[in-house]
């Protein structure tokens, strides 16, 4: 996957406009370290690689604050942590094409992990495990794709974030 990759297949709406999957990704920080998940080995896109917690906007979730609500839903579904009331800060957005050809608009947020929350993998098929890393440590991990490392560095560089 590359931010510069061409769209492999053209997806169009009924009106003939380009259609994209909208994905939301959250990097959760605690004590200067960031929670990264290891994606399940059977995932269609980036299996076994490190990532933030996230997933797709669902049609039944469309409405006001759809990106923020998707972020909260995905964190609860994937790692069992309730971040209701936790501030989400926008980090960046980007475009990529999945390993199986879907065009995706990815929106990245950062948040502070609630103090006593302990992540658990709700589905081992989706989340194989967790790592708590600094942005520098993530950059040196061979399973951390460059786009994840970039997003994490940008999240860590935001004001109010421990170095």
Secondary structure, DSSP 4 states (H G I P E B T S, - for coil): --TTPPPSS--B-TTS-B--EEEEEEEEEETTEEEEEEEPTT-SSSTT-EE-EEEE--GGG-STTHHHHHHHHHHHHHH----TT---EEEEEEEEE-TTS-EEEEEEEEEEPPTT-----S-TTTEEEEEEE-HHHHHH-TTS-HHHHHHHHHHHTSTT---
